[in-house]
Amino acid sequence: MIKAPKSLSLESKRIWKEITTGWELDESGELLLKLALEALDEYRSAKRAIEKEGYILKSKSGVGHKHPAIEVMKIARGQFIQLWKQLHLDLQSPLEGPGRPPGS
């Protein structure tokens, strides 16, 4: 097993451990996994900010605008999915957790 990068969250370190225990990755695979999990951490961080502060933020003058973390979340999600596919891993597991998607 390869030690998880320090830059990862505890949850991403758990995923790293699970994957590196069950798979043999070369250097490029390790880099892809690290980048994917960093993108996942960015996605989750942005999502938490939006959940806490709401989708619409008001300026000092009272004008509403979309939360800047929305764009970060969208970009990080896309990066994660692209990298995860390159690793040939199941897309469902870390993004939203187990179970059926909401509304299904």
WOLIN-V429134 format. One record per residue. N is the residue number from 0. RES is the residue in three letters. SS is DSSP state (A for helix, B for strand, O for the rest). PHI is phi in radians with two decimals (NA if undefined). PSI is psi in radians with two decimals (* if undefined). Layout:
BEGIN
n->(N,N)
res->(RES,RES)
ss->(SS,SS)
phi->(PHI,PHI)
psi->(PSI,PSI)
END
This chain:
BEGIN
n->(0,1,2,3,4,5,6,7,8,9,10,11,12,13,14,15,16,17,18,19,20,21,22,23,24,25,26,27,28,29,30,31,32,33,34,35,36,37,38,39,40,41,42,43,44,45,46,47,48,49,50,51,52,53,54,55,56,57,58,59,60,61,62,63,64,65,66,67,68,69,70,71,72,73,74,75,76,77,78,79,80,81,82,83,84,85,86,87,88,89,90,91,92,93,94,95,96,97,98,99,100,101,102,103)
res->(MET,ILE,LYS,ALA,PRO,LYS,SER,LEU,SER,LEU,GLU,SER,LYS,ARG,ILE,TRP,LYS,GLU,ILE,THR,THR,GLY,TRP,GLU,LEU,ASP,GLU,SER,GLY,GLU,LEU,LEU,LEU,LYS,LEU,ALA,LEU,GLU,ALA,LEU,ASP,GLU,TYR,ARG,SER,ALA,LYS,ARG,ALA,ILE,GLU,LYS,GLU,GLY,TYR,ILE,LEU,LYS,SER,LYS,SER,GLY,VAL,GLY,HIS,LYS,HIS,PRO,ALA,ILE,GLU,VAL,MET,LYS,ILE,ALA,ARG,GLY,GLN,PHE,ILE,GLN,LEU,TRP,LYS,GLN,LEU,HIS,LEU,ASP,LEU,GLN,SER,PRO,LEU,GLU,GLY,PRO,GLY,ARG,PRO,PRO,GLY,SER)
ss->(O,O,O,O,O,O,O,O,O,A,A,A,A,A,A,A,A,A,A,A,A,A,O,O,O,O,A,A,A,A,A,A,A,A,A,A,A,A,A,A,A,A,A,A,A,A,A,A,A,A,A,A,A,O,O,B,B,B,O,O,O,O,O,B,B,B,O,O,A,A,A,A,A,A,A,A,A,A,A,A,A,A,A,A,A,A,O,O,O,O,O,A,A,A,A,A,O,O,O,O,O,O,O,O)
phi->(NA,-1.67,-1.14,-1.20,-1.08,-1.12,-1.24,-1.51,-1.21,-1.05,-1.11,-1.20,-1.12,-1.14,-1.12,-0.97,-1.07,-1.06,-1.30,-1.25,-1.33,-1.66,-2.23,-1.81,-1.92,-1.47,-1.03,-1.19,-1.13,-1.08,-1.13,-1.05,-1.12,-1.04,-1.12,-1.10,-1.27,-1.15,-1.13,-1.08,-1.09,-1.11,-1.01,-1.14,-1.11,-1.12,-1.09,-1.08,-1.08,-1.17,-1.08,-1.34,-1.79,1.61,-1.30,-1.96,-1.91,-1.84,-1.32,-1.04,-1.47,1.62,-1.40,-1.48,-2.56,-1.19,-1.07,-1.08,-1.22,-1.08,-1.15,-1.06,-1.10,-1.11,-1.15,-1.11,-1.09,-1.10,-1.10,-1.03,-1.06,-1.07,-1.17,-1.09,-1.11,-1.10,-1.49,1.08,-1.88,-1.12,-1.25,-1.18,-0.89,-1.46,-1.15,-2.12,1.61,-1.28,1.76,-1.41,-1.15,-1.01,1.43,-1.80)
psi->(2.42,2.33,2.41,2.51,2.54,-0.42,-0.20,2.64,2.94,-0.73,-0.75,-0.58,-0.62,-0.75,-0.75,-0.85,-0.77,-0.75,-0.80,-0.33,-0.64,-0.23,2.67,2.02,2.43,-3.09,-0.72,-0.63,-0.71,-0.74,-0.77,-0.75,-0.77,-0.83,-0.69,-0.78,-0.55,-0.69,-0.69,-0.74,-0.73,-0.75,-0.87,-0.68,-0.80,-0.71,-0.74,-0.73,-0.74,-0.74,-0.63,-0.76,-0.23,2.85,-0.50,2.23,2.56,2.36,3.06,-0.53,-0.03,0.04,2.30,2.50,2.72,2.56,2.30,-0.39,-0.29,-0.79,-0.72,-0.76,-0.77,-0.78,-0.81,-0.69,-0.79,-0.74,-0.78,-0.87,-0.77,-0.83,-0.71,-0.72,-0.68,-0.48,-0.11,0.74,2.75,2.25,-0.48,-0.74,-1.19,-0.39,-0.92,-0.12,3.12,2.87,-3.13,2.65,2.70,2.45,0.15,*)
END
